[in-house]
Amino acid sequence: MQPKLERLKQYWQELQQTNALYLSDSLLQKLITAYQEPQRYYHTLQHIEECLDLYQPLKMCVNDPLAVELAIWFHDVVYEPKSDQNELKSAELMKQSLAPYMTIDQISKIYSWILATQTHELSEDDDLDLKTLLDIDLAILGSKPSRFAEYEQQIQQEYAWVSEGIYHEKRKKVLAHFYQAHPLFKTEYFQDKLENQAKINLEKVLKAN
C-alpha cells in the first residue's frame, strides 16, 4: 500500500482546524521530506498514515488529542538505522519545530512521549495518552499476516548493512521480548483488537527463525 499524500495532508489540515492552530505549510513539507528519505523502508509515510488511521476513532478517548497526534507525526521524523539517538533527535526536532505554537508543558509532554517510543516501557504514573501512543506505534505487530510479513521485510531492508546471521539473531530477541509481554498492548482497546493476532504473527516468525 502506497501512502496517500492527500490523506496525510487532510489529517494535517483537520488537526489545525480542530485545534484552532496554524502550522506552516513548510513544516508539513519538512515532515514529508523526512519520512521519504532513502534509508527508510518501514519508518516512512506509510507508517505515519497507518498510525493516524488507527488514531482517528480514539481521539475522543484521550486527554490531550492534539499532543498525541503531534507525537505521532514527529516520533520517527529523525531515523538513521545505525544510530541509537533517533528518538532523542526526533524529540529535539519536534521541540524546535513546535515551540512557536505550543506551551512549554505541551512541548515537554510530547518530548517525553517520543523518548518513550524507544523502549516502550511504562511506569505506574503513565496515563492513557502515552499508552495509546505506544500501542499505536506497535499496532503493526497485530496487522494482517500479509502486512506483518511486509513489515518484517521492510525492517530487514533498513538493516541491510548488518550480516544476515547477526540480523536474525538480534531481531529474534526483539520479537521474543514482545511475544513474552503479557499483555503486549497496554490499552484494553488494542488488547481486544490486536493482541491475539500479534501473538500469532510473532509466534510464526519466531518459529521460522
N, C-alpha and C positions, 0 to 999 in steps of 0.2 A: 504494500500500500504506500503510495507516494503522499507525503504530507501536502495538504491543500493550503497554499499561502493565503487564499481568500478567507478560508475558515479561521486561520490564526489571526488575520487582520480584523476579522469580525469580533473575535474574542477580545482583542486589544481595545477595539472601539467600545464594546459593551462594558468592559472594565472601567473605562474612563467615564462613560455616560452614567453608569450606576452609582459611581462614587463622586460625581461632580469633580473629576480630576482631569487635568490636561497634561498629558505626557507627550513630548515632542515626537514627531514622525521619525526624526533621526535616531531616537532611542530604540524604537521598534526596528529600524533598519540595522542598527548595531547588533541587536539580538539575533535577527535573521541571519546576518552575515556570520556571526559567531557559530551558530548551530549548523552552518553549511561548510565549515572548514573541512579540508580533505582528510584529516586524520580521524574523522568521526565516521562511524558506521552505525552504532546504536544511539549514541548521545547526540542525536540530531533533532531536526524539526519534527520528525515523526514521533519521537519520544515526547516532546513537549505537547504536540497535538493530542496524543493518546492520554497524557496526564490531564490536560484541560477537558477533554471529553469526559473522563471519569469524574472530574470535579464538578461538572455542571449540576447534577442532581443533589450535590452535597453542600452547595453554597449556603442554603438556609439552615444548615445544621451546625455550622462552625461559629465561633465567637467573633472572629475578625476575617470575614471572607476576602477583603481586599489584600490583607497581609498574606494569606495562604496563596492566593492567586499570583501575587507578585513573587512569592518564594518559588512557585512552580516555574515561572518564566526565567528566573535567574539561577536556579540551583545548579545547573550544569553549563552556565554560559562560558566558563573557562574550562577547557578539557584538553589535557595533554596526557596520553596514556602512560608516559614514562614518569609522570610527576605524582607526588603524594600531597601536593598543595592545591589541587583543583578546587576543593570546596572552599578553602580559605580565600583563594584568589577570586572565586565566584562571589563570595560574600563581600569582599572588598570592592569589586566592581559594582555590585548592587548598591552598596553604601554610597559610592561616588556618584552613581547614576541617579539615585532616588533622593539624595539629600535635599535638593531644591523643592521637593514635592511632599515629603513625609516628615512626621515628627521624629524626634530623637528616639522616643520609646518604640515607635513602629519600626524604625531602621534597626534598632538593637534586637528587637524580637525576630525580624526576618533574618538578620545576620546569624543569630544563634540557631535558627531552624536550618539554614543552609549548611552550617557546620555539622549539624546532626545527621544530615544525609550521608555523611562519610561512614559512620559506624552503624547507624540505625538503632542505636541503643537509647533507652529511655530511663528517666528517673521517676520516682513516685509523684513528683511535682509536675511532670509534663502534662499539658492539657490536651483536650480533644483536637485542637487545631494542628498541633505538631504530629499527633498520632495519625490524623487524616493525611497530612502531607507525606509522611513516611510510608503509609500504606499505599498511597497513590504511586509513589516512586517505585515501590516493589510490586505493583499490581501485575507487571509483565510476567511474573513468575506463575500467576494463575490464569494466564491467557490461554486461548485455544492452542492445541498441540502444534498446529502449523505455525502460528505466530511465535510460540515459545522456541521452536526449532530455528526459526529465522533469527530470533534474538540471540540464541547461543552462537549462531554463525557470525552475527554482527559483532558480538563481543570478541570472538576469536580473531576477527579481522582487525580489530583495534589493537590487538596484542600480537600482530604478525611478526614482530621483531623478537618475540620470545620463542625458543625452540619448542616444538610440538609436545615433547615429553614433559618438559617443565610446566608448560602452559596447562596441560590436562591435570597434572598433579596439583597445581595451585588452584585451578578452577574447581576441582573436586572438593577441596577444603572449603571454599566459599559456599558452594551449593550445599554441602553437607551441613554447614552451620545453619543455613536457612531451613533445611529439611528437619533438623533436630529441634528447631524452635517450636514450642507449644504454648500458645498458638504462634504461628508465623505473623499473622496480621494483628494489629493492636486494637482495631475498632470492630465492633460487632457487625457493622455493615460489610466490611471486607472479609471478615471471617465467614459470614453466611454466603457471600457472593463468590469468593475465590479460594478459600482455604483448601478445600478438597482437591480442586483442580491443580493448585500449586503443588501440593504434596505428590500428586500423580505425576506431574511433569518432572519434578525434582527426582523422584524415585527412579523414573525411567532413565534419565541421563546419568544418574549415579551408578545404576546397574550396568549401563553400557560402557562406562569407563572403568 
